[in-house]
Each structure stands twice: as C-alpha cells, then as structure tokens.
Amino acid sequence: MARMFRVLGFFTLVIALMSFAGDMWEMSLLFFIQSAVFFLFGYLNFTERTYIFMFWGYMIIAFLGFTYWSVFEMGLPY
C-alpha cells in the first residue's frame, strides 16, 4: 500500500508539471503539494489500515472541495 501512495505521488507530479506548462499556476501548486504529501506518506511505512483511512480522508476532502468550488465559486452559466 505504501507503494501505491508513491504511485499517486508520481501521477500528481505529472499533472502538476502539465498544468505548470499550461500556465495554470494555482492548479500546479495544488498538485505539487499533493505529490509531496503522497511521497512523504509513501515512505513512512504505515499499516494497511492507516493507509486506507488516509486515502478515504483524502477522497472525502477532495470531493467536498470540488463540490464546494463547482457550486459556490464558479457561479451559474449564462
């Protein structure tokens, strides 16, 4: 499971580099931070249960953040 967090770190790093190349600074900064956290968690060697709880926590925060941003910050299309 620790290896999967390193894989998540790799893919978020790829997304961060592509968004950095596309001049999307805020998105690239968000994904650089996520990849650093995933790499850090990948090398801490927690138990499987801890990794599952951290992943579910990450998914809940990410979905709530996405829902908040898309409903309240983007506004209604005209």
C-alpha positions in Angstrom: 0.0 0.0 0.0 2.9 2.3 0.6 3.9 1.8 -3.0 0.5 2.9 -4.2 0.9 6.2 -2.4 4.2 6.7 -4.2 2.4 5.9 -7.5 -0.2 8.5 -6.6 2.6 11.0 -5.9 4.0 10.2 -9.3 0.8 10.8 -11.1 0.0 14.0 -9.2 3.5 15.2 -10.1 2.8 14.5 -13.8 -0.4 16.5 -13.5 1.4 19.3 -11.7 4.1 19.5 -14.4 1.5 19.6 -17.2 -0.5 22.3 -15.5 2.7 24.2 -14.9 3.5 24.0 -18.6 0.0 25.2 -19.4 0.3 28.3 -17.2 -2.2 27.2 -14.6 -0.2 28.3 -11.6 -2.8 27.6 -8.9 -3.6 24.1 -10.1 0.1 23.2 -10.4 0.9 24.5 -6.9 -2.0 22.4 -5.5 -0.8 19.3 -7.3 2.9 19.9 -6.3 1.8 20.0 -2.7 -0.3 16.8 -3.1 2.6 14.9 -4.7 4.9 15.9 -1.9 2.4 14.7 0.7 1.8 11.4 -1.2 5.6 10.8 -1.5 6.1 11.6 2.2 3.3 9.2 3.2 4.6 6.5 0.8 7.9 6.4 2.7 6.6 6.4 6.2 5.5 2.7 6.1 2.2 2.9 8.0 0.0 -0.1 8.3 -2.5 -1.0 5.6 -5.4 0.1 7.7 -3.8 3.5 8.3 -3.2 3.9 4.5 -6.9 3.1 3.8 -8.1 5.6 6.4 -5.8 8.3 5.0 -6.9 7.6 1.4 -10.6 7.8 2.4 -10.0 11.0 4.2 -8.2 12.4 1.2 -11.1 11.4 -1.1 -13.7 13.0 1.2 -11.8 16.2 1.4 -11.2 16.3 -2.3 -14.8 15.6 -3.3 -16.1 18.2 -0.8 -13.6 20.7 -2.0 -14.5 20.0 -5.7 -18.2 20.2 -4.9 -17.9 23.5 -3.0 -15.8 25.1 -5.7 -18.0 24.0 -8.6 -21.3 25.0 -6.8 -20.4 28.2 -4.9 -17.3 29.7 -6.6 -17.8 29.0 -10.3 -21.2 30.5 -10.4 -24.1 29.7 -12.7 -23.5 29.6 -16.5 -25.5 32.1 -18.5 
